[in-house]
Amino acid sequence: MLSAIATLTQRLEQALVQAFGDDLAGTDPVLVPASNPKFGDYQANCAMALAKRLKDKPRAIAEKIVANLAVTDICEPPEIAGPGFINLRLQTSYLEAQLAAIEGDERLGVAPVTSPQKVIVDFSSPNIAKEMHVGHLRSTIIGDSIARVLEFVGHDVLRLNHVGDWGTQFGMLITHLRTACPEALTGSEHVAIGDLVAFYKQAKQRFDEDEDFKARSRAAVVELQSGDDSARQAWQVLCDQSRQEFQKIYDRLDIRVTERGESFYNTLLSDVVEGLKTQSLLVEDQGAQVVFLDGFTNKAGDPQPLIIQKSNGGFNYATTDLAAIRYRTQQDGAERILYVVDAGQANHFNQVFQVAGKAGWVPEKVELSHVPFGLVQGEDGKKFKTRSGETVRLKDLLDEAVGRARTDLESRIAAEERQESDEFIQSVAETVGLGAVKYADLSQNRTSNYIFSYDKMLALQGNTAPYLLYAYVRVQGISRKGGIDWQNLGADAAIHLEDESEFALAKHILQLDEVITEVAQDLYPNRLCQYLFELSQKFNQFYDRCSVLQAEERQRTSRLMLCDLTARTLQLGLSLLGIQVLERM
């Protein structure tokens, strides 16, 4: 089912060709939602842009377009306003028919894409032997939501967790643990992740201060890279311990991701060097193997190269990312690769993508995209940290959100003199708290920094998860109060739009497919958040104006159907954000 805007765009394109000939085939009719409901639902603004090309007045062009525009099955007669705006108002019968069509569709009218792609979403990416912290929040939540949207519209999505599980830090940590806590290297049950973090800090201090320790650490890296059994066993224990802790966070946030860390590509790194060397792209610079890039210079204005192999023979992030691009395009068959990584890495990805392109490792049909995001800030506008200045652990952040949600819920239950089980209270607190954290992040334009505020994200009013969840709960309350079976509203059940608030709600519901299509292409989940927030607002306005259970029959069933469609739209939209709904709260 084509959305209203897609259908009207198609009809306007046909009208342009019929009015002015094939030269205008493919011309954008510049169709946008009307800025004011009194002008209709949509407005085509192409007449002004075509005036010079067609050597005619915009209003005369608009009249010719309207004369050839076949929309009697969709709209009221088009109106021309001002210098040549074409205003279009959807017919009531069209809206009712569209609502009837999506009412029986579990996808609510959102059709799968006609040409599915193999898409890789690279997100989360914590480092082994370190705890996930607030810095991993945005990549994890945004990446998951993008993956959910792409999966829903029909793409074959591979969710990859490019964890930092290789490199110098392991030689350093293994060397320290061999003396400080040797049992930690024999089994993950002997050490907790918090202990590993402390050991890592101790190892780093020793590495910075003790030359002998530094030399032994580097030797341990060589042992690891060459496949030494004891070094490999120690590395595996560290990875297993960290992986268990990461999985607790992912399970709690309901996030699926396949781990494929830096170590996965280790055996492929020499092939990257040889491949670039064969194509004469590598240059030796101060002992290192580098590729000089177009458009990149250092502070002195000299060309800035991308290091592929260090002077000591070691590899770096760029080498691994190039190996990953080759593997993902050649072995995984990816057609679109999305890197959900903070904005500070923009130069890195621009450089890596450029080298991959120069080497011919990016097939023409493959799209590589860095999906950047800004920082999470405290209320002081600086990086979000604990009072002691430490990075906030993600576990602690989630616990705090759930704890505050529980406190708020217990206060409301007491004020309403309700009796609820502890199991109910904890379940609602977990859903609201985690949903609030996710929504607060996703509702921001991902490229911007945002200020983290528990009070704002847990508020029952405003653009928050609790506000949206409450709108869903309201519909379920209608069901309980009226003994309504949403699946059994009667064979003759139909929607009849009468009140102004019903029209506003209906039109908004029917825009879901437009919004999801836009998010799948442009990768801005905040647009879906804004849609769901406005849906909740329009539903609450409708609920305040229109009696539902007490209305006369026909109107009663019609309004019940509108309530059900609202709830289902909220549930679907929130699920694409990774947020569960509640029957009561």
CORVENLIN-V139049 format. One record per residue. RES is the residue in three letters. PHI is phi in degrees with one decimal (* if undefined). OMEGA is omega as a letter, one per 20 degrees, with the letter a starting at -180 (999 if undefined). NEAR is the number of other C-alpha atoms within 12 Angstrom. Layout:
res->(RES	RES)
phi->(PHI	PHI)
omega->(OMEGA	OMEGA)
near->(NEAR	NEAR)
This chain:
res->(MET	LEU	SER	ALA	ILE	ALA	THR	LEU	THR	GLN	ARG	LEU	GLU	GLN	ALA	LEU	VAL	GLN	ALA	PHE	GLY	ASP	ASP	LEU	ALA	GLY	THR	ASP	PRO	VAL	LEU	VAL	PRO	ALA	SER	ASN	PRO	LYS	PHE	GLY	ASP	TYR	GLN	ALA	ASN	CYS	ALA	MET	ALA	LEU	ALA	LYS	ARG	LEU	LYS	ASP	LYS	PRO	ARG	ALA	ILE	ALA	GLU	LYS	ILE	VAL	ALA	ASN	LEU	ALA	VAL	THR	ASP	ILE	CYS	GLU	PRO	PRO	GLU	ILE	ALA	GLY	PRO	GLY	PHE	ILE	ASN	LEU	ARG	LEU	GLN	THR	SER	TYR	LEU	GLU	ALA	GLN	LEU	ALA	ALA	ILE	GLU	GLY	ASP	GLU	ARG	LEU	GLY	VAL	ALA	PRO	VAL	THR	SER	PRO	GLN	LYS	VAL	ILE	VAL	ASP	PHE	SER	SER	PRO	ASN	ILE	ALA	LYS	GLU	MET	HIS	VAL	GLY	HIS	LEU	ARG	SER	THR	ILE	ILE	GLY	ASP	SER	ILE	ALA	ARG	VAL	LEU	GLU	PHE	VAL	GLY	HIS	ASP	VAL	LEU	ARG	LEU	ASN	HIS	VAL	GLY	ASP	TRP	GLY	THR	GLN	PHE	GLY	MET	LEU	ILE	THR	HIS	LEU	ARG	THR	ALA	CYS	PRO	GLU	ALA	LEU	THR	GLY	SER	GLU	HIS	VAL	ALA	ILE	GLY	ASP	LEU	VAL	ALA	PHE	TYR	LYS	GLN	ALA	LYS	GLN	ARG	PHE	ASP	GLU	ASP	GLU	ASP	PHE	LYS	ALA	ARG	SER	ARG	ALA	ALA	VAL	VAL	GLU	LEU	GLN	SER	GLY	ASP	ASP	SER	ALA	ARG	GLN	ALA	TRP	GLN	VAL	LEU	CYS	ASP	GLN	SER	ARG	GLN	GLU	PHE	GLN	LYS	ILE	TYR	ASP	ARG	LEU	ASP	ILE	ARG	VAL	THR	GLU	ARG	GLY	GLU	SER	PHE	TYR	ASN	THR	LEU	LEU	SER	ASP	VAL	VAL	GLU	GLY	LEU	LYS	THR	GLN	SER	LEU	LEU	VAL	GLU	ASP	GLN	GLY	ALA	GLN	VAL	VAL	PHE	LEU	ASP	GLY	PHE	THR	ASN	LYS	ALA	GLY	ASP	PRO	GLN	PRO	LEU	ILE	ILE	GLN	LYS	SER	ASN	GLY	GLY	PHE	ASN	TYR	ALA	THR	THR	ASP	LEU	ALA	ALA	ILE	ARG	TYR	ARG	THR	GLN	GLN	ASP	GLY	ALA	GLU	ARG	ILE	LEU	TYR	VAL	VAL	ASP	ALA	GLY	GLN	ALA	ASN	HIS	PHE	ASN	GLN	VAL	PHE	GLN	VAL	ALA	GLY	LYS	ALA	GLY	TRP	VAL	PRO	GLU	LYS	VAL	GLU	LEU	SER	HIS	VAL	PRO	PHE	GLY	LEU	VAL	GLN	GLY	GLU	ASP	GLY	LYS	LYS	PHE	LYS	THR	ARG	SER	GLY	GLU	THR	VAL	ARG	LEU	LYS	ASP	LEU	LEU	ASP	GLU	ALA	VAL	GLY	ARG	ALA	ARG	THR	ASP	LEU	GLU	SER	ARG	ILE	ALA	ALA	GLU	GLU	ARG	GLN	GLU	SER	ASP	GLU	PHE	ILE	GLN	SER	VAL	ALA	GLU	THR	VAL	GLY	LEU	GLY	ALA	VAL	LYS	TYR	ALA	ASP	LEU	SER	GLN	ASN	ARG	THR	SER	ASN	TYR	ILE	PHE	SER	TYR	ASP	LYS	MET	LEU	ALA	LEU	GLN	GLY	ASN	THR	ALA	PRO	TYR	LEU	LEU	TYR	ALA	TYR	VAL	ARG	VAL	GLN	GLY	ILE	SER	ARG	LYS	GLY	GLY	ILE	ASP	TRP	GLN	ASN	LEU	GLY	ALA	ASP	ALA	ALA	ILE	HIS	LEU	GLU	ASP	GLU	SER	GLU	PHE	ALA	LEU	ALA	LYS	HIS	ILE	LEU	GLN	LEU	ASP	GLU	VAL	ILE	THR	GLU	VAL	ALA	GLN	ASP	LEU	TYR	PRO	ASN	ARG	LEU	CYS	GLN	TYR	LEU	PHE	GLU	LEU	SER	GLN	LYS	PHE	ASN	GLN	PHE	TYR	ASP	ARG	CYS	SER	VAL	LEU	GLN	ALA	GLU	GLU	ARG	GLN	ARG	THR	SER	ARG	LEU	MET	LEU	CYS	ASP	LEU	THR	ALA	ARG	THR	LEU	GLN	LEU	GLY	LEU	SER	LEU	LEU	GLY	ILE	GLN	VAL	LEU	GLU	ARG	MET)
phi->(*	-74.7	-67.4	-58.6	-67.8	-69.5	-63.6	-67.3	-61.1	-61.2	-66.0	-67.4	-61.6	-64.9	-64.3	-61.1	-67.2	-65.8	-80.8	-128.0	98.4	-65.3	-60.2	-96.5	-60.1	83.4	-69.0	-72.6	-75.2	52.3	-90.4	-135.9	-59.7	-63.8	-73.4	-139.1	-55.5	-68.8	-90.8	117.5	-103.7	-136.4	-139.1	-97.1	-116.1	-80.5	-59.5	-64.2	-67.7	-91.3	-55.9	-67.2	-65.1	-92.0	53.5	-148.3	-74.4	-53.6	-66.3	-65.6	-63.4	-60.9	-62.8	-67.9	-62.6	-62.5	-63.6	-107.0	-91.7	-96.9	-134.3	-65.0	-85.8	-120.5	-120.4	-67.2	-52.9	-60.8	-121.2	-104.5	-122.7	56.1	-77.5	155.7	-73.9	-104.3	-95.3	-126.4	-118.2	-67.3	-72.4	-59.5	-62.3	-66.0	-59.9	-64.6	-67.6	-65.1	-64.0	-62.9	-68.0	-83.4	-60.2	-94.9	-113.0	-65.9	-92.8	54.0	84.8	-89.0	-78.7	-64.6	-63.1	-80.2	-127.2	-62.5	-114.6	-87.6	-117.4	-107.3	-112.1	-97.3	-149.4	79.6	52.4	-74.9	-105.0	-61.5	70.4	-132.5	-82.6	-65.5	-127.9	-58.5	-65.5	-91.3	-59.5	-67.4	-58.1	-65.8	-75.2	-67.0	-60.7	-62.9	-64.7	-60.7	-61.9	-61.6	-64.6	-63.8	-64.5	-62.8	-80.9	112.7	-78.6	-89.2	-105.3	-108.7	-91.3	-115.8	-106.8	-85.3	-71.8	-82.2	-126.0	-153.5	113.4	-58.0	-60.0	-76.3	-61.2	-64.2	-70.2	-61.9	-62.1	-66.9	-68.8	-60.1	-108.1	-79.7	-160.2	-58.7	-65.6	-65.8	-94.0	-109.2	-171.9	-67.3	-74.2	-88.6	-148.6	-93.2	-61.9	-62.9	-65.4	-61.7	-62.2	-64.3	-62.3	-62.3	-62.5	-64.6	-64.1	-63.8	-64.4	-64.4	-62.4	-74.8	-109.8	-118.0	-63.6	-64.9	-62.9	-61.4	-64.2	-65.5	-65.0	-66.4	-66.8	-67.4	-63.7	-62.5	-58.4	-64.0	-67.7	-88.5	90.7	-55.7	-60.3	-68.0	-64.7	-65.1	-64.1	-61.6	-60.9	-64.6	-62.0	-61.9	-65.1	-62.3	-63.0	-64.1	-60.3	-60.7	-70.9	-59.1	-64.4	-61.4	-67.1	-63.1	-63.3	-65.2	-89.2	56.6	-120.7	-102.7	-155.5	-94.5	-76.6	-146.2	-80.6	-58.2	-62.4	-58.6	-96.8	-56.8	-73.8	-99.5	-68.2	-64.7	-66.2	-62.4	-61.3	-63.8	-63.1	-72.0	-67.3	-58.6	-91.7	58.9	-94.7	-83.3	-131.2	-83.7	-139.2	53.7	87.5	-96.1	-96.0	-133.5	-120.8	-82.1	-114.7	-80.0	85.7	-118.9	-133.1	-87.6	-62.0	-83.3	89.6	-81.7	-55.8	-106.7	-87.4	-101.0	-76.7	-102.0	-140.3	-68.5	-62.7	-88.7	92.3	-78.0	-111.9	-135.9	-58.2	-62.1	-61.3	-63.4	-66.3	-67.9	-61.6	-65.4	-60.5	-61.0	-66.0	-68.3	-83.6	-84.7	-94.2	-81.1	70.5	-68.3	-108.0	-144.7	-120.6	-113.1	-107.1	-89.1	-136.8	-57.3	-60.3	-64.6	-97.0	-57.4	-61.7	-57.3	-70.2	-59.2	-69.8	-63.8	-62.6	-65.3	-63.7	-60.4	-67.0	-60.2	-80.5	75.4	-92.8	-116.4	-55.2	-56.0	-82.1	-95.6	-109.2	-104.2	-136.8	-84.9	-105.0	-81.4	-145.1	-86.3	-87.2	-90.3	-114.0	-79.1	-67.6	-87.5	81.8	-103.5	-51.6	-68.1	-136.6	-73.4	-61.8	-85.8	90.4	-83.8	-66.1	-74.3	-68.7	-62.9	-59.7	-65.6	-61.4	-67.6	-60.1	-63.2	-63.1	-66.6	-60.9	-68.2	-63.0	-66.3	-59.7	-61.7	-64.9	-61.8	-64.9	-68.2	-62.3	-64.9	-64.9	-89.8	55.1	-93.7	-117.2	-131.8	-73.4	-63.3	-62.6	-62.1	-61.5	-67.5	-63.6	-65.9	-61.3	-64.5	-64.9	-68.4	-63.1	-68.9	-62.5	-64.2	-63.4	-62.7	-67.2	-59.7	-75.6	-69.3	-77.3	-88.5	-59.6	-61.5	-78.5	-97.0	-71.9	-142.7	-91.2	-83.3	-139.0	-58.7	-60.2	-69.5	-71.3	-97.3	-67.4	-81.2	-118.6	98.0	-81.8	-132.8	-61.9	-57.4	-64.1	-68.6	-62.9	-66.0	-63.3	-64.4	-61.1	-58.8	-64.8	-66.6	-65.0	-60.7	-60.4	-66.1	-63.8	-96.9	60.7	-88.1	-103.1	-60.9	-82.1	-134.6	-92.3	109.8	-64.5	-96.0	-60.2	-154.4	-94.3	-125.0	-86.6	-132.3	-76.6	-56.2	-69.5	-68.2	-61.1	-60.9	-66.4	-61.1	-62.6	-69.5	-55.0	-74.5	-94.4	-56.5	-65.0	-61.8	-67.1	-64.5	-60.3	-64.5	-66.1	-63.6	-89.0	-94.3	66.6	-117.8	-60.7	-61.5	-69.3	-69.0	-59.2	-62.5	-60.3	-68.0	-63.4	-66.1	-61.8	-62.7	-61.5	-66.7	-66.1	-64.0	-65.2	-62.0	-62.7	-73.0	-89.4	-116.6	-69.2	-108.4	-67.1	-92.2	-71.4	-66.7	-60.5	79.5	-67.8	-61.3	-64.1	-59.3	-71.4	-62.1	-65.9	-63.8	-61.8	-64.1	-63.2	-62.1	-63.0	-66.6	-66.5	-61.4	-62.5	-64.7	-60.7	-65.8	-63.6	-73.3	-94.6	81.2	-116.2	-84.3	-100.9	-128.4	-81.8	-140.9	-156.3)
omega->(r	r	a	a	r	r	a	r	r	a	r	r	r	a	r	r	a	a	a	r	a	r	a	r	r	r	r	r	r	r	a	r	a	a	a	a	a	r	a	a	a	a	r	a	a	a	a	a	a	a	a	a	a	r	r	r	a	a	r	r	r	r	r	r	a	a	a	a	a	a	a	r	a	a	r	r	a	r	r	a	r	a	a	r	r	a	a	r	a	r	r	a	r	r	a	r	r	r	r	a	a	a	a	a	a	r	r	r	r	a	r	r	a	r	a	r	r	a	r	r	a	a	r	r	r	r	r	r	r	r	r	a	a	r	r	a	a	r	a	a	r	r	r	a	r	r	r	a	a	r	a	a	r	r	r	a	r	a	a	r	a	a	r	a	a	r	a	a	a	r	r	a	r	r	r	a	r	r	a	a	a	a	r	a	a	r	a	a	a	a	r	a	r	r	r	r	r	r	a	r	r	a	a	r	r	a	a	a	a	a	r	r	a	a	r	r	r	r	r	r	r	r	a	a	a	r	r	a	a	r	r	r	r	r	a	r	r	r	a	a	r	a	r	a	r	a	r	r	a	r	a	a	a	a	r	r	a	a	r	a	a	a	a	a	a	a	a	a	r	r	r	a	a	a	r	r	a	a	r	r	a	r	r	a	a	r	a	r	a	r	r	a	r	r	a	r	r	a	a	a	r	r	a	a	r	a	r	r	a	a	r	r	a	a	a	a	a	r	r	a	r	r	r	r	r	a	a	r	a	a	a	a	a	r	r	a	a	r	a	a	a	a	a	a	a	a	r	a	r	a	a	r	a	r	r	r	r	a	a	a	r	r	a	a	a	r	r	a	r	r	a	r	a	a	r	a	r	a	r	r	r	r	a	a	r	r	a	r	a	r	a	r	a	r	a	r	a	r	a	a	r	r	r	r	r	r	r	a	a	r	a	r	r	a	a	a	r	r	r	r	r	r	r	a	a	r	r	a	r	a	a	a	a	r	a	r	a	a	r	r	a	a	r	r	a	a	a	r	r	a	a	a	r	a	a	a	a	a	r	r	r	a	a	r	r	r	r	r	a	r	r	a	r	r	r	r	r	r	a	a	a	a	a	r	a	a	a	a	r	a	a	a	a	r	r	a	a	a	r	a	r	r	a	a	a	a	a	r	a	r	a	a	r	a	a	r	a	a	r	a	a	r	r	a	a	r	r	r	a	r	a	r	r	r	r	r	a	r	a	r	r	a	r	a	a	r	r	a	a	a	r	a	a	r	a	a	r	a	r	r	r	r	a	r	r	a	a	r	r	a	r	a	r	r	r	r	a	a	r	r	a	r	r	r	999)
near->(24	24	32	37	33	25	23	36	31	26	32	40	32	29	32	36	23	21	24	26	18	14	15	22	19	18	26	25	36	28	29	25	29	22	15	14	19	16	23	29	34	36	35	42	33	35	38	26	24	26	19	13	17	22	15	20	20	28	26	25	34	39	28	27	38	34	24	23	34	25	27	20	21	28	27	23	20	34	28	29	23	18	21	29	34	41	36	38	35	37	24	26	23	27	35	30	25	33	40	27	23	34	34	21	17	16	24	34	31	33	23	24	22	10	12	20	26	28	37	42	47	44	41	41	39	38	35	37	42	35	35	38	31	32	31	37	43	46	43	45	45	46	48	43	46	48	45	37	40	37	28	30	32	24	28	27	33	33	37	35	38	34	33	33	37	35	32	31	33	45	36	42	48	47	39	35	37	26	16	21	25	21	19	33	33	25	20	27	17	20	28	26	31	20	25	35	27	22	32	32	21	25	33	26	19	24	27	16	13	17	14	16	27	26	20	25	32	27	23	33	30	24	26	32	26	15	19	16	15	23	30	27	23	36	41	28	34	43	39	29	34	33	35	23	31	37	26	21	32	31	17	24	33	26	34	29	34	24	30	31	31	33	34	22	31	31	20	23	32	23	23	37	37	20	25	31	20	13	18	17	28	28	24	21	19	13	16	22	32	33	34	28	28	19	15	20	16	13	8	8	9	13	17	21	31	38	35	42	33	22	16	14	17	27	35	34	32	36	42	39	37	44	40	40	43	34	28	34	28	17	13	23	24	33	30	35	40	40	43	43	37	33	24	19	20	21	23	29	32	28	32	40	35	29	37	38	25	23	27	21	29	31	22	13	16	28	28	35	28	33	35	32	36	30	31	36	25	22	19	14	15	17	23	29	26	19	12	8	12	13	25	28	28	34	28	20	31	33	26	26	33	31	26	30	37	29	23	27	34	25	16	18	21	13	11	11	10	14	16	19	12	14	12	20	29	25	25	36	34	35	39	46	42	47	41	47	46	45	50	43	46	47	36	31	28	35	29	22	29	27	25	33	25	32	24	26	35	40	28	24	20	27	33	41	47	44	35	46	46	34	43	39	31	31	42	30	24	29	26	16	14	18	15	23	18	27	15	16	25	17	8	14	25	29	36	30	32	23	22	20	26	38	33	30	40	42	41	36	45	39	37	41	35	31	33	45	31	23	33	35	25	22	35	34	45	36	31	40	41	33	34	45	35	30	42	44	31	30	42	30	21	30	26	15	17	28	24	31	26	16	15	14	20	22	24	28	31	35	40	44	41	44	42	40	43	46	39	35	47	43	34	32	46	42	32	40	47	39	38	34	39	32	23	27	34)
